[in-house]
Amino acid sequence: MILKDILVIDTNVAIVANEKSEHASIDCELQCIALLAQSADLKIALDDSELIMDEYSKHLSYAGQPGVGDMFFKYLYDNQYANNKITHHTITQIEEENQGFQELPPNNFDPSDRKLLAVAVVAGACIVNATDSDWAENLDLLNQLNISVHQLCPEHCSKGHT
């Protein structure tokens, strides 16, 4: 399952791939593992201020183990400046509480997801999600911004099914 678009990968995908989500099914874990096992073949967008990498570092190991999510994080860390499949994009944080980034209109997203959305807007990227309900709940805004979301685990992406 190699996606051809440039991708912004929600942290929850790597957490689920590490089998660290209490709510994800085995099928969901396998979907996340299958995607992240192909890291070297994916086009991945990050922000040049390293907000996404900082968030990943709170949940994943720089050692690249023991899980596939950790392997993905180590791959990004080791190759983020040496690989043309990993791109960096400028996003601008602002103090507006309901916006978070200059690249976004006012929104109801969880503040931790706004950096992902801002990078997706700037990069023209597809967001990959496993278990976060924000993406499905804000579909109107995503459509307005022309952002698509690839739901690896659609059964887990609405409130009550996280």
Secondary structure, DSSP 8 states (H G I E B T S, - for coil): ----SEEEE-HHHHHHHTT--SS--HHHHHHHHHHHTTGGGSEEEEETT-HHHHHHHHHS-TT--SSHHHHHHHHHHHHTTT-TTEEEE---B-S-TTT-BTTS-S----HHHHHHHHHHHHHT-EEEESS-SHHHHTHHHHHHTT--EEES-GGGSSTT--
